[in-house]
Structure formats: C-alpha cells, structure tokens
C-alpha cells in the first residue's frame, strides 16, 4: 500500500498500524516493514518469494501489468500453448475446452527472463528505437533541404529582381510572401510527423527502461504477463508510426520566372512575378518491421512451407564493373535497408563494393583488410570478417566508419548475426560472441572445412565445401541434420528464409539448391542454364523476400521469392 510517496507495510496495515515498508515482495505485491519481512522470510509459504528493496520497487512501480482477465474479471492462472493465450478459470472451459496443452501459468513462467518472447521484446524496443531515430534524422534532413530550396528560390527571385525596373517591387514582395508561406506549410507538415516520432521515441525509451527493470526485479508471472502487454503496446505504436509514415510526403520548392519578366516588356505590370511550385513525391522513409512480428507472442505464423510451393521470379542481373579492370572475388553479400547491394571483394584492394539494386555502381568502400564474410546487424550497422585475420569489425552503414573492432581467438571466414550474437566460422570451430566482443562459446563443427555460415532464431547452418555437405545444428552446436548430395557440388554460400528452409549455392555444380527445414527434401531452383557460373555468395532479405546471388567474376542476380 502506498500513501503519497510512502510505501506502507501491508501486513501492519491489516492491523490498522501505519508503518513504513523497507522491502517489497513481488509475489505478494505489498510492502513489508523490517519485522514483517523477517516473518515473511521464515514462513514456509513465502520463504521462496522474491523480495526487493523499495528503491528497486520504485523502478517498476509504474510498469502496468494486469493479472486479471479483461473479459471475465478473474485471475489469469492458465496458459494455452496452442493459441499462446493467457487464460482465467472461465476462459478455459468456454473457449479452450478442446485444447490439450492448457497448463498452469506458473509452469510456463519459470524461465520467462530467458524466454524468446522477452528477448524479442528487448530486441524489438531497440529495433524500433533505431527506426524512429532514423526517421527523425530523415525528417530533420528534409526540413533543412526545404530551407535550402527556399533560400535558393529567394536568391533567384532577388537576382531576377535586380534586372528589372523598380515598379516590380510589389510583385516581388507578393512572390516572396507566397514562397515563405508555402515553405512554412511544407515545414509544418514535416514538423507534425517529427513531433509524433519524437513522442514515440520518448515512449520507447520509457518502455525500454521499464522492461529492463521488469526483467531485473519483477516476479516471473509479472515478467511473463508484462512481456506480452508491453509487446502489444509496441505493436500498436509501430502500426501507428507506419501509418503516419505511409501518409508522409516530401516537397520540393521551385520557381518559374514569368517570360514577360525576362523580356522586360512594358505591360509586365499586369502579370505575376513568378509562380511557386511544390512537387510531392513518396518519401523514402523505410520503417523496418521488428522481428517480433515473427515471434511466438500471440501472432501465429506458419513454421514451415513446402519447398515444392516456392518459386523464384527473376528481377534482374548485371555484371559488376571496376575501374582499371581490378580483380573481383565476391565471397559475401547483403541487401542494405535502403535496397542497395553490398559485397565483400576478397582481393588486395581491401574494399567493399556497393551497387544499387538497378545494377548501377555506387562506390568502393575501403576497409581494414581483405573482406570475406558480411552480415546485417541492424538497419544502421554491419559486421565484416577478414579471412586469415584474427579480428572482425562492426561498421556503420550510414558513414561506413568502424564503430568497433573485435579481436578473435581464431581467424574467421563466414559470419552471421542473430539475437544480439555474432557467429563466425573457420575450419573446425564456430566462435560465438556478443556485440561487445566477449566470446561466449567456441563450438566444434562436425568436420574440417566450414567456411560459410547463417543463423536463424534457433539454428545454425554452415557449408563444408571440402566434404560436399550442408550442416544444421542447434545454437549449442548439437547437430540436427547434415545433407550430402551429388547434385550440390562444392557448396559455398548459404542463407535461410522465415521457415528455416535453406538456400545453398553449389560452386562446381553451378546451381542454387533449396533444402527443406528438416533436411530431408531438396530441390534445384537455378542451374547453369539460368546464368549461374561458379556461384559463391547468396543472401535472402526476409523483409523484401528477395534473393541475391553473386557469381565468381562479378555476375550478380536478383530474384523475388514467391
């Protein structure tokens, strides 16, 4: 019980004694004075309850977590695994009578702090925060650009004004007023969405702190329920932001000087000085869907897809060209959030190569050594490995400045990111690190020769070209299946879709093979007749459902997965 800013002892309050609490029980959800806390700790029924300090309770005091069923008003005590729903005693017989896996909620909350749902929520908060920040930067940049355009138009008007007689002052002032007014209208539209994004940013920051404190100090059931309730709130906010962004427009200010002004004719007094034009275009803001849309938090998504139903729709192909006929040896590739393609060129030039998805060369990006593996961490950062070098780097995709250099125990070839962890492979081992560079595990591969790796939410996939095998294992390294097929010779790059189906390129067999998630069935999707020639790298963009394939020599192809 709380009076003002003071937390009172619950048991004492029952006896009409007002006493300040010095501890808080997250299970009983009430304060305890020092004497009651000792009794609480000695009692068999409550000795295992989580008791925290009042200071720690203050951090989760405003985290709203409901334990009551909104529909029936009863305590939420049951959980249906099939429907991923929390239930009360009335919900069970009324809606889930036929469900065979309804269990007490207490059974399912023991590992809620380590649950995928909570990890997804934390990752979603960070991802949404990153998206919001990017959108804010975009709108701020657009506002500055409008101001530049406004200045450019004003300058043109003034320069034109100098060429004509003074009787045009009135028309000039009218036009200056019009452009200022029009610019203000454009900026006000930008500011509207900016305020929405900044408001969302503040809300996300609060949710991040609340989630952090909930994870540290709340009871298991609070974490379990709070995870879902905060996730629903995040989902609603993301949809709101996407709606706002979808309706956003970019404006461009121009001026068309009247031809009579330029002719300096005598009848110009009855004409306008010029006309302000505003052109609208769809903004290039890209709000990426956080990963929780595919998580197990109440949105049921099919976990498998028959590979016989999967088809590729050709988009385009092009030949990479370099200045001075420099060598091209592509070993890794990604599709950036802006749609551009980024490839690692494992040559002495020590550079990444960026292309637009239309096939237009953008630039070479110098890096620290010969780049081999690459993967996307989040919308604004990538990880790059350097073959025989015993380090990797996290690089900002906006500036391409190295944000962090991580030293490794072993050299690394392929690299993949999943759930805040980096997985690198070379030879007989997979190094597992967190984003700070701390090595978490060193997993042993099934055989010598691993060079390309891809991770999903709960699995690791890697190719062994020397043994002609594709391996699938749990995140602890325990193997699930291996595939060896004569139709997939010298497998190199591997990637995975939302259903854990694997796409692998055969370097010698000149093909792209699709492997079903259980490793039992395979299907050839592309062959040499489709233009594949010694393919080495492949990447699947889950948001755009686009497949990027890079062949030796720099031939690149893009396909839509349908």
N, C-alpha and C positions, 0 to 999 in steps of 0.2 A: 504494500500500500504506500502511496506517495502523497505527501501534503506539501503543496508548493514544490520546492526543490529538494525537500527532505524525504528520504525513503524510510518508512517506519517498519518496525518489526511486525510481521504478520501474526505469529502466534501470540505475541503480547497484546496485539490489538483485539484479538478474540476475547481476551480477559479485560477489555476496556482499559488497558495500560498503554500509554503512549511512550514508545521508546524508539530511539533512532537505530536503524539497522546498520550493521557494518559489513555484512556479507549478503549475497543474493543466491538463492537456489534456482537454477534454470529449469529444473524439473517441477518443483512446486510452484514456481513463478511467484515467489514472495521474498521479502527481505527478512533477515534474521539478525537479531542482536547477538552479542557475544555469548551470552548464556544459552540462548535458544539454538545457536549454531553448534554448541558443544552437544546439546541433547540430540539435535538433528543428526550429527555425525555418529553418535553412539547407537542410535535407533537402527534396528535391523532392516526396517522397511525403507530407510532413507540414507543409509551409510554410503551407498554407491551413487547417490545423486551428485551432479556436478554443481559445485558451489564456487562462485567467483566473487571478486571484490566489487564493492559498489562503484568504484571508478571504472572497472571493466563493464559493469552492467550499464553504465551511462552511455557507453559506446553503441549498445544495441537496444537502448530503451525505446528509440523511435522507429525501430525496424518493425513494421506492421506484419505480423504473421497470425493468421486466423486458424484456430483448431476446430472451428465449428462449421458444420455443413451449411452452406448458404441456403439450400433448398429446404432442409428438414430441421435445422437448428440443433442437431445432435453432434456429439463429439466425433471427430474424424479418427477412426480407430482401425480401419481396414484399408487394404490396398489391392486393386485388381491389376495383376501383371499384364494380362492380355490387353486391356484398354488403357493401361498406365494412368489409372484414376484413383484418387484418394476417396474413400467412402465412409459413410456413417452406418450405423446399425440398420437404418431404414433403407439406405441405398442398396444394400446387399441383396435382400430378397426382392426388391421392386425392380431393379434393373440388371442385376448381375447374378441372378439365380442360377443360370446355366453355365457360368464361368467356373472352371475347375481350379483356377490358380488365384483365388482370393485368399489373402493371408493377412494376419495381424500386422498393422503398420510398424509395430515395434521390431518385427523380424527384418523389415526392409530398411530400417534407418541406422543400423549399426555402423555401416560404412559410408554414411551419407557425406562425410567430409572428404572421402576419397572417391566419391561417385563421379561417373562420367557426366551426369547432369550438372553437378556443381562446377566441375572443370569447364564444361561447355558454357555455363553461365559466366564464369570469370573471363573466359576467352571471348565470349560474346560482348561483354562490357568493354573489354579492351579494344575489340574489333570495331564496335560501334563508336567508341570514343575516337579511334583513328579515323573512321569515316567522317564523323562530324567535324573533326579538326580540318580534314582535307576540304570538306565543303565550305567551311568558314574561310579558309585561305582562298578558295576559288572565288567566292563571292566578294571578298575584300579586293582581290586582284581585278575582278570585273568592275567593281566600283571605281578603282583607280584608273582603269582603262577608259571608262566613260569620262572621267575628269580630264584625261589626256586628250580624248577626242573633242571634248568641249573646248579645251584650250586651243586645239588645232583649228577648229571651226571658227572660233572667235578671232584667231590670228588671221585666217583667210579673209574674214569679213573686214577686219580692220585694214589689211593690206589693200584689199579691193577699194575700200572707202577712200584711201589716200589718192586714188587715181581719178576720182570724180569730184564734182563741184559740191560746195558746202550745202546747197539746197537739199541734198540727200540725207542730211543728218536725221531727220525724222524717221525715214525708212530704215536707216541703220539702227537706231535705237529700238525700233519695233522688232527688228530681227534679233538683236541681242537679247531683248527681253524674252522672245519666243524660245531661243535656244537655251537660255538659263532655266526657263520654266520647264521645257521639255527634259532637260538634263536632270532637273530636280525630281520630276515624275519617275524617270528611269531609276535614279538612285534610291528613291523612296521604295520602289518595288524590290530592289536588291536588299535594302535595309530590313524590309519586312521578313524575308526568309533568313537574313542574318540573325535577327533577334530570336527567331524560332530555333535556329541551330545553336545559338549561344545558350538559350534557355535549356535546350536538350542536353547540351554539354554539362551544364551545372547539375542537372538531374542525374546524368550518368555518373558524374564524379561522386555524388552522394550515394548512389546505389553501389558504386564500387567500394566505397568505404564501409557502407553497411554490410555488404556481402563479405568483405574481409573480416569485419568484426563478428558477424554472424558465424562465420566459419571457425573463428577462434573461441568464441565464448558462449554461443547458444547451445542448447541441448540438441541431441540428434534429431528428435522429431521436429524441432524448430528449424534446423538446417534443412531437413527433408521438405517440410512444407514451405519454408521461406524460399528455397531454391525455385520451386515451381511458381510461387506467387510473384517473385521478382522477375522471373523469366517472362511471365505473361505481360508484366508491365513493360519490360524491354521490348517484347514483340509488338505491343500496341504502339509504343513510341517510334519504333523503326518504321512501321507501316505509315504512321503519321508523317514522318520525315520524308519517306519515299513519295508520298502523295504530294507533299509540298514541292519536292524537287522535280517531280514529274510535270508540275504545272509551271515551273520556273522558266523564264525566258531571258535570253541575252539580247541586249540592244546595241545598236551602233549608230552614232550620230554622224551625219554628213550634211553638207550644204550644197545647194545648186544655185550658183550665181546667175541671176537673170541675164539673158542675152542683151537686153536693152541697156543694162548697166554697162556691160562691156563695150557696147557700141557708143556709149556716151551720147545718145540722141537727146534731142530737146524735149521729147514727150515722155521722158523717164519718170516725171513727177507723178504720173497716174499709175505707175507699176510698183511691184514689190521689189525690195532689195534682193531677196532670195527666199528660199523655202527650206525649212528644216525637215529632214527625212530621218525617220527611225526605222531601221530594219530589224526584224525579230528573227532569231534562229534558236533551234533547240539547244539548250545548254549541254556542255559535255561533262556535267557533273555525273559521277558514277558512284552510286551508293551500293557497295557490295553487300550481298546478303550474308549475315554472320552464320557461322557453322551450325548454330543451334537449330536452324530450320530442318536439319537432317538428323538431329539428335533424338534421344529417347526421352522426350519431356512432354509428351502429350500429343505430338504430331506423328501419326502413324504413316511411315513411308516404307514401301516395299524394300526388303533387304536383298532381293535377288531379281535378276532379269534374265530370261532365257537368251543365250547368245545367238540363237537362230533368228531372233527378232531384231537384232541390232544391224543397222545398215549405215554405210558411210555415204555422205553426199559431198561430192567434190566441190571445193570452193575455188581454189586457185593454186598454181605452183609457179615458182620463179627460180632463176639461177642467181645465187649471190655473186656479186662482182666486187673486186677490190682494186684500189689504185695500185699501179706499178706491178700488177699481176702477183700480189703477195699470196702466200700459201693459205689454204683453207682446210682446217681439220676440226670439224664440229663434233664435240662429244657430249654436250649438254645444251638444253634449251628450255625456255619458259615463255609463257604469254603474259605480258605485264597487264595490270588492271586497265591501262589506257588502250589496250589492244595491240600495242607494239610487240614485236618478237625480239627476244634477247638470246643470243647464242654464245657459247664459250668456244673460242678459237684456240686450240691447244697447239700453238706454234710459238716461235721465238718472238713474234710481235707482241706477245703478252697483252692481249686485249679481248674485251667482249665486243660483239658486233650487234648493232641494233638496226632492225628493219621495221617499216610499217607493215601491217598485215595486207596491204595492197601490193607489196613487193618493192617498195621504194626504199633505197638505202638511206639511213638516218645518220649514223656515225660509228666510229670506233671509239671504245671507251678503255683507256689504259688501266691495267690492274697490276698487282704486285709481282705476279709470276705467270707462268703458262696456265690459264684456267682450264679446269677439266669438268667438274660437276657444278650444278647450279640448281637452286630451287627457290620458290617464293615463300617467304616467311609471313608477311602480311602485305597490305596494299602499298606500303612505303619502304619495304626492305627485302633484300635477297641474301642468300648465303652462297658463297663460291669457294670451291676447293681447288687445290693446285697440284694434283698428281703426286709426284715424289716429295713435294714439300710437306713438312710437318706443321702446317698451320692452315686455318681457313679464315675467311673474313665475312663479316656482315656489312653489307653496303646499302646505303640509302638510294632508292630508285629515283628520287627527285633530283638529287645533286650528284649521285654516284661518288660520294665521299665515303671512305671506310669509317663505319661507326664503331666497329670492334674487331680486333684481331685476336683470334683464339689459337693458342699453341696446342698441338696434339702430341700424344704419346707415339702415334704411328702416322705414316703418310696416309692420305685418303684420296680416293678416286670419286665415286659417285656420292651424292649427298641428298638427303630428304629431310623435310621438316614436318612435324605433326605434333599437335597439342603442346606446343612450347618446348619441344625437344628436337635436337638435331641428331640424325643418324648418318654416319659416314662409313663407307666400306672400302676395303682394300685387302686383297689376299684372302686370309682365313679369319678375319675379325671384323666386327661391326662396333664402332665406337658410338656410345650414346652420351650426349652432353645436354646440359640445359643452356639457355641463351646467354647466361653469364660466362660460359666456358667451363663450368665444373663438370668433370667426367662422372657420369652416374653409373655406367656399366660398360663392360667390354665383353661382347657376345662373340662366341665362336661360330663360324659358319660351318655348313655341312661338309664343305670341301674347299680346296685351294682354287683360287681363280675368280672370286667375286669382284665385280668392278662397277656395276650399275645397281642402284637401289631405289625403291619407292616405298613409302609407308602410307597406311590408311589409319583410321581411328584405332584399330586393334590388331593390325597385322603389319609384317614386314615382308616385302617381296624383293628378291635380288636375282640377277642373272649370273651364270657361271659359263662364260663362252668356251673355256677350255674343255668343259665336260658336257657341253650342249644341254644345259639344264636350267630350268627356272625353279626357284625355291620360294615357298611361302611358310612363314613361321609366326608364332606369337611374339608379342613385344619382349618377352623374356628370352627369346632365341629358340624356344622349343618348336621343332619343325611340325608343320601341319600337313604339307604335301610337297612333292617335287615332281616336276614334269620333264621328261626327256622324249623328244620326238625327232624323227629323221626329217620331218618337214620344216623344222625350225633349227637351221644350222648356224652355229656360232652366234647365239643370241646376245644382244648388247642392251640397248635402252629398253626400260620397262616403265609402264605407267598404269594407273588404276582408275576406274570410274566409281560412281557413287554406290554401285552394287558389288564392289570388290571383284569385278571382272578385270582381268589383266590384259593389257595390250603390250606385245613384245615384238621387237624387230629382229629379224634374222640377217646378220651381216653377209653371210655367204649364200644363204638361200634367197636373198633379195626379196624378203616378204614381210608383211605385218600379220601376226597371228593373234587371235583373241582366245583367251583361256578362261573358262567358266570358273567362278569363285571357289568351287570345290576341287579344282584341278583335274576333274575327270574328263571334261569335253573341251576340244579345241576346234577352232575354225579359222581358215585362211581368209583374211579380209582384202589384202592387197598383195600383188606379186610384181615381178619384173615387168610384166606387160602393162602394169599401171604406172610405170615410171620409177619404181624403186630400184636403186642401184647402190649396193653396199650401205644400207641404212644403218645409222649408229645411234641416233637420239630420237626420243619420242616423248611428247608431253600432252597430257589431257587437261584442258581447262574445264572444271566442273561447272562454273557459273555460265560460261558461254557454250558448253557442250561442244567444244572444238578440239580437234586432234591436230597437233603439229608434228611433222616428221622431217628430220634432217638427214640427208644422204651424204656420204663421203664426196668431197669435191664441191659441196655447197648448194646442191639442189634441194629446195625446200618445198613442202606441200602442206596444204591446209584442208581439213575435211570437217564437215559437220556430222556429229554422231546423232542419228535419228532412230 
